[in-house]
Amino acid sequence: METQFWVDRWQAGNIGFHRPNFNEYLQQYWPQIGVDPAAKVFVPLCGKSLDLTWLAQQGHSVIGNEVVEQAVVDFFTEAELEPTRVQQEHFEDFSHGDIRILCGDHFALREGDLDGATAWYDRAAQVALPPETREAYYDKLAELMPVGSIGLSLAFEYPQEQKDGPPFSVEEDEVQRLCHGRFSVELLDRMDRLALEPRLVEQGLTRADEAIYRLVRT
């Protein structure tokens, strides 16, 4: 999606994808996937997610990336933190304690920007991207993350013809295809979201699952 699409959504307050709590699957599965407790964790397309705070509370240094400045400012404001702001070539670097957010285009990131991150968490990145952009997203992720790095990746699955994205449906066969030659893939679980979120039925969906993956850079 074009940057202006997301800027407009944030300005209009149309951010139903934001959750005012820690993600339950992050809390359940992160301790199981084998990430070093001292690892630096990258969170792409992070918005103002409270999951950044949860990861920092586990002892990780966290580096987020977000294209919409309002989202970054809101994160620190709502956390009652005053970040240091440094303008870099492609990004504005917001940081406070163990949390940094690089405000700018994800596809402009370079490996050195992540300062040695060896783990990542994708709750809302791949599902925010239309199909024609996902290959480039996985290319970039493979470029950024070193061999052996571990990621927890969530994907939303539903009949795409029943609802417009974002969030877009990303089925398991597509995840396998996109990861081929880049990452090993382990499906940890698949959760039925229709039973948990009646609004999805009201939107006309007949199936809605959330798939949780452990990925390893190969």
Helices and strands as residue ranges (DSSP letters): H 3-12, H 24-29, G 30-32, E 40-43, H 51-57, E 61-66, H 69-78, E 84-87, E 92-96, E 99-103, G 106-108, G 111-114, E 119-122, G 126-128, H 131-144, E 150-157, G 160-162, H 172-179, E 183-192, H 198-202, E 209-217
